[in-house]
Amino acid sequence: MANNKSRPVDWEALLAGISGAKTLNLEYGANRNIFQQGDPADSVFYLRRGKVKISVTSQQGKEAIVAILDSDEFFGEGCLAGQPLRIASATAITDCSLARIEKPLMARMLHEQHDISELFVTHLLSRNVRYEEDLVDQLFNSSEKRLARILLLLAHFGKESRAETILPSISQENLAQMVGTTRSRVSHFMNKFRELGFVDYGGGALTVNTSLLSVLLHD
């Protein structure tokens, strides 16, 4: 359950030691597409501030949310493994500040900058662990437990041994896509969690209390 956040990156300081190197700093408003599934995979993004949704869409048009990313995380790294096209879409959930690093520069930085390579490997390992946990969660846990885990992760439980408010409040439709169940089931469990004092929502904010952990610990 631990959510080990990466330390913020001072790109300007790191790039100072590389001749001719620069990144593109970008600002995206909420709900804007950063890249879409099928676009050329030619760069890596570093999320300085904000939240980003990673999603995939089937040929039938059905969308599934793969991850919700927070500040100080990388995404789009598939290009470094020879991925020619984006296999997922990235959308800003909140106002976001991003660094866009072209593929050749990122590869060069990984070879020449120890701090970057160490940070990036840590990111990849953490992301792999998260995907493994998601798979186990999907295979063996009930939809109620899966929802509780997603809410605790979104509220950063484990970062400082406490949960917090999720801003903006994520929609029940998006939660249903992440959990792998219907919106009506999510609505039922959210009402139950609120009645038990595990969550509170209103005014565009969703507050998750650490007491929600009891749902995961209960057999």
C-alpha positions as CSV (number, residue, x, y, z in Angstrom):
1,M,0.0,0.0,0.0
2,A,3.0,2.3,0.4
3,N,3.1,5.1,-2.1
4,N,6.8,6.0,-2.3
5,K,6.9,9.4,-4.0
6,S,9.9,10.4,-6.0
7,R,11.8,13.5,-5.0
8,P,11.2,16.5,-7.2
9,V,13.5,16.9,-10.2
10,D,15.5,20.1,-10.8
11,W,15.7,19.7,-14.5
12,E,17.6,23.0,-15.0
13,A,20.4,21.9,-12.8
14,L,20.6,18.5,-14.4
15,L,20.6,19.8,-17.9
16,A,23.3,22.4,-17.2
17,G,25.9,19.7,-17.5
18,I,24.8,18.5,-20.9
19,S,25.7,20.6,-24.0
20,G,22.8,21.8,-26.0
21,A,20.2,20.0,-23.8
22,K,16.8,21.5,-23.0
23,T,13.3,20.3,-22.2
24,L,10.0,21.8,-23.2
25,N,8.0,23.1,-20.2
26,L,4.3,22.8,-20.8
27,E,1.1,23.9,-19.1
28,Y,-2.2,22.0,-19.6
29,G,-5.6,22.9,-18.3
30,A,-8.0,20.4,-16.8
31,N,-9.5,17.9,-19.3
32,R,-6.9,18.7,-22.0
33,N,-5.3,15.8,-23.9
34,I,-1.6,15.5,-23.5
35,F,-1.3,12.7,-26.1
36,Q,-3.7,10.2,-27.5
37,Q,-3.6,6.5,-28.2
38,G,-1.9,6.0,-31.6
39,D,0.1,9.2,-31.5
40,P,3.9,8.9,-32.3
41,A,5.8,7.8,-29.2
42,D,8.7,10.2,-29.4
43,S,9.1,11.7,-25.9
44,V,8.9,11.1,-22.1
45,F,6.9,13.4,-19.8
46,Y,7.7,14.4,-16.2
47,L,4.7,15.6,-14.2
48,R,5.9,18.6,-12.1
49,R,2.4,19.5,-10.7
50,G,-1.1,18.2,-11.1
51,K,-2.9,14.9,-11.9
52,V,-2.9,13.0,-15.1
53,K,-5.2,10.1,-16.2
54,I,-3.7,7.3,-18.3
55,S,-6.4,5.4,-20.2
56,V,-6.9,3.0,-23.1
57,T,-9.8,2.7,-25.5
58,S,-10.9,-0.5,-27.2
59,Q,-11.9,-0.8,-30.9
60,Q,-15.5,-0.7,-29.7
61,G,-14.9,2.6,-28.1
62,K,-14.9,1.4,-24.4
63,E,-12.4,3.3,-22.2
64,A,-10.5,1.8,-19.3
65,I,-8.4,3.9,-16.8
66,V,-5.0,2.4,-16.3
67,A,-3.6,4.8,-13.8
68,I,-4.0,8.2,-12.1
69,L,-0.6,9.9,-11.9
70,D,0.4,12.5,-9.4
71,S,3.2,15.1,-9.3
72,D,6.9,13.9,-9.6
73,E,6.0,10.9,-11.8
74,F,7.1,10.0,-15.3
75,F,4.9,8.8,-18.1
76,G,5.2,8.0,-21.8
77,E,8.4,6.0,-21.2
78,G,7.4,3.2,-23.6
79,C,9.1,5.1,-26.4
80,L,12.5,4.2,-24.7
81,A,11.7,0.5,-25.2
82,G,11.1,0.9,-29.0
83,Q,7.4,1.6,-28.8
84,P,6.6,3.5,-32.1
85,L,3.1,4.6,-31.1
86,R,1.4,5.5,-27.9
87,I,-0.6,2.5,-26.6
88,A,-2.6,4.7,-24.2
89,S,-3.9,8.3,-23.9
90,A,-2.8,10.8,-21.3
91,T,-5.3,13.5,-20.1
92,A,-4.9,16.3,-17.5
93,I,-7.4,15.9,-14.7
94,T,-6.3,19.1,-13.0
95,D,-4.2,22.0,-14.2
96,C,-0.8,20.5,-14.9
97,S,2.8,21.6,-15.3
98,L,4.9,19.2,-17.4
99,A,8.4,18.7,-18.7
100,R,8.6,17.1,-22.1
101,I,11.9,15.3,-22.8
102,E,12.5,14.1,-26.4
103,K,13.5,10.4,-26.6
104,P,17.1,11.0,-27.7
105,L,17.7,13.4,-24.9
106,M,16.1,11.2,-22.3
107,A,18.3,8.2,-23.5
108,R,21.4,10.4,-23.3
109,M,20.5,11.6,-19.8
110,L,20.0,8.1,-18.6
111,H,23.5,7.2,-19.8
112,E,25.2,10.3,-18.5
113,Q,23.3,11.5,-15.5
114,H,23.4,9.1,-12.5
115,D,20.8,11.1,-10.6
116,I,18.3,10.7,-13.5
117,S,19.0,7.1,-14.1
118,E,18.6,6.3,-10.4
119,L,15.4,8.2,-10.2
120,F,14.0,6.6,-13.4
121,V,14.8,3.1,-12.3
122,T,13.1,3.7,-9.0
123,H,10.1,5.0,-10.9
124,L,10.0,1.9,-13.2
125,L,10.3,-0.5,-10.2
126,S,7.6,1.4,-8.3
127,R,5.3,1.4,-11.3
128,N,5.9,-2.4,-11.9
129,V,5.1,-3.1,-8.2
130,R,1.9,-1.1,-8.5
131,Y,0.8,-3.0,-11.6
132,E,1.4,-6.3,-9.9
133,E,-0.6,-5.2,-6.9
134,D,-3.4,-4.1,-9.3
135,L,-3.4,-7.4,-11.0
136,V,-3.6,-9.4,-7.7
137,D,-6.3,-7.0,-6.4
138,Q,-8.4,-7.5,-9.6
139,L,-8.0,-11.3,-9.4
140,F,-8.7,-12.0,-5.8
141,N,-10.4,-9.1,-4.1
142,S,-14.1,-8.1,-4.2
143,S,-15.2,-4.9,-5.9
144,E,-15.7,-3.3,-2.5
145,K,-12.1,-3.9,-1.5
146,R,-10.8,-2.8,-4.9
147,L,-12.7,0.5,-4.5
148,A,-11.4,1.0,-1.0
149,R,-7.8,0.4,-2.2
150,I,-8.1,2.8,-5.1
151,L,-9.5,5.5,-2.9
152,L,-6.7,5.1,-0.4
153,L,-4.1,5.2,-3.2
154,L,-5.7,8.4,-4.7
155,A,-5.6,10.0,-1.2
156,H,-1.9,9.1,-0.8
157,F,-2.4,6.8,2.1
158,G,1.0,5.4,3.1
159,K,2.9,8.5,2.0
160,E,2.7,10.1,5.5
161,S,0.6,7.4,7.2
162,R,-2.5,9.5,6.7
163,A,-5.1,10.0,4.0
164,E,-6.2,13.3,2.6
165,T,-8.7,15.1,0.4
166,I,-8.8,14.3,-3.3
167,L,-9.1,17.4,-5.4
168,P,-10.9,17.5,-7.7
169,S,-13.3,14.8,-6.6
170,I,-13.0,11.9,-9.1
171,S,-16.2,10.9,-10.8
172,Q,-18.0,7.6,-9.9
173,E,-17.8,6.7,-13.6
174,N,-14.0,7.0,-13.5
175,L,-13.9,5.0,-10.3
176,A,-16.0,2.2,-11.8
177,Q,-13.5,2.0,-14.8
178,M,-10.6,1.7,-12.4
179,V,-12.2,-0.9,-10.2
180,G,-13.7,-2.9,-13.0
181,T,-17.3,-2.8,-12.0
182,T,-20.5,-0.8,-12.7
183,R,-21.2,2.8,-11.7
184,S,-24.2,1.6,-9.7
185,R,-22.0,-0.7,-7.6
186,V,-19.6,2.1,-7.0
187,S,-22.5,4.4,-5.9
188,H,-23.7,1.7,-3.5
189,F,-20.3,1.3,-1.9
190,M,-19.6,5.0,-1.8
191,N,-22.9,5.6,0.1
192,K,-22.0,2.8,2.4
193,F,-18.5,4.2,3.1
194,R,-20.0,7.7,3.7
195,E,-22.6,6.3,6.2
196,L,-19.7,4.5,8.1
197,G,-17.7,7.7,8.1
198,F,-14.9,6.4,5.9
199,V,-15.4,9.1,3.2
200,D,-17.1,12.4,2.8
201,Y,-17.8,14.3,-0.4
202,G,-19.3,17.5,-1.5
203,G,-18.3,20.8,-3.0
204,G,-16.1,19.2,-5.6
205,A,-13.9,17.4,-3.0
206,L,-13.7,13.9,-1.8
207,T,-12.1,13.3,1.7
208,V,-10.9,9.8,2.4
209,N,-10.3,8.8,6.1
210,T,-7.7,6.3,7.2
211,S,-10.5,4.3,8.8
212,L,-11.3,3.1,5.2
213,L,-8.3,0.8,5.7
214,S,-10.5,-1.5,7.8
215,V,-12.3,-2.6,4.6
216,L,-9.1,-4.0,3.3
217,L,-8.2,-5.7,6.5
218,H,-11.6,-7.3,7.0
219,D,-11.9,-10.8,5.7
